Amino acid sequence: MQYDPVAQHDTHSAIERKLFLKVTLRIIPILILCFFINYIDRANLGVLFSPLSKELHLSASAFGFAAGIFFLGYLVFEVPSNMAIVRFGARLWIARIMISWGIVTCLLAATHSVPMLYTLRFLLGVAEAGFFPGVLFYLTFWYPRHLLGQAYLTLELSVPVSLALGSVVTAGLLLMDGVGGVAGWRWAFALEGIPAVLMGILVLFILPDNPDKAKWLTQEERDYLASRLEPDAGHSKADLKELKAVIFDSLTWLFIALEFSIIIGFWAVTYFLPKIVQERFHVGPVDAGFIAAIPWLAAIFGIALAAWTSRKTGDRKWHLLITLLISAIGLCVTARAESPVVALLGICFSAAGVQAAVPLFWTIPAMSFSGARAAIAIAFINSFASTAGLVGPWILGVSHDLTGTSRTGLYVMSAFFLVSAFLAFHVSQSRSRAEKGRAALDLPAGAAPQTSSVSIE
């Protein structure tokens, strides 16, 4: 019988598609729900700005600091948390994170002073530390590198949906103001923390640590999955040697600078969007919460369009550059516009651009590291870059206090998006240098003793 390599390839492709579809249907919906709950909790503070600041006498800059101090806790505990996920397993650690942040969110309902608000926001960052990079690392147990980008993108689609729904739900909960003698913003914190606790408990029972512990996979499927994944994915030891290797890799710091310049504008706008809407449309906090959902709905289309064209063309570099430039232009339009509708349209374009850029970015470091080093690297990059969440809202808040509007702060955020576009281009050039260095050392693809390979095409 003559061997037919084409038929053999088609057979393997069909097996792979069927297996990874099965994996996706089993674990991605669970992770999407986790992301969904996470970003609903993130979205609520911006909607609660007006009633919260009125009761606690918060200035815009103090509110920006309260929003941003969350990321300080995130920074301090991100890397230790992701080292722990390697040791204790994804199921247990992700569940612990969700239960912890749900409890702290509920405690925010009892806030009675500005120092208490700062303290609980910091503790919320500590509780959530490790969640996002932990989920990204967890996916490396299930998907080979060429499929990771699509898995990340699927999760990223849940972010604008949850931000939009979070704005609407939180605005709706403000209507409970006075029920039981309790302020509406307190009801919002108390009720939005409960789903995280319940989901964390559910994760303990339904999320397998890795393919070896997935009862819904046959032994043949486990063996095939193992053969398609990186041989060291998730199995190397997370120790100080791996951390040192990540710290002294120059590309790690380039990734941090790029991610910082991308998300500083994202978090500033996320927390101040309802306030910006109130300024431009002259509406109350409830109506502002409903209107603030519109840009995040636009972001869903931005992510979907970028994903479709990127997959069709096989390009990531120019997609990342273009989406970041769109984000910059959108915020400039919002800052300059006198018409509230035009200002909102500018934010819609900016939100669509940055939300499309984030999954494009994360495929780069995820494919540049493997094993436990991937967990540490992703956590290290995310934790240091997340300081943008501390700086961005504070800059917008200070700008608002000094000028009475958000226009100057929006120009600053637009400038950061332009910087991120420049850095994205620089990353693409670093990829070529890394490839040449690896070739000179006669190393296989993906291996490098001093620097990591970057694939952005």
Secondary structure, 3 states (H helix, E strand, C coil): CCCCHHHHHHHHHHHHHHHHHHHHHHHHHHHHHHHHHHHHHHHHHHHCHHHHHHHHCCCHHHHHHHHHHHHHHHHHHHHHHHHHHHHHCHHHHHHHHHHHHHHHHHHHHHCCCHHHHHHHHHHHHHHHCCHHHHHHHHHCCCCCHHHHHHHHHHHHHHHHHHHHHHHHHHHHHHHHCCHHHCCHHHHHHHHHHHHHHHHHHHHHHHCCCCHHHCCCCCHHHHHHHHHHCCCCCCCCCCCHHHHHHHHCCHHHHHHHHHHHHHHHHHHHHHHHHHHHHHHHHCCCHHHHHHHCHHHHHHHHHHHHHHHHHHHHHCCCHHHHHHHHHHHHHHHHHHHHCCCHHHHHHHHHHHHHHHHHHHHHHHHHHHHHCCHHHHHHHHHHHHHHHCHHHHHHHHHHHHHHHHHCCCHHHHHHHHHHHHHHHHHHHHHHHHHHHHHHHHHHCCCCCCCCCCCCCCCCC
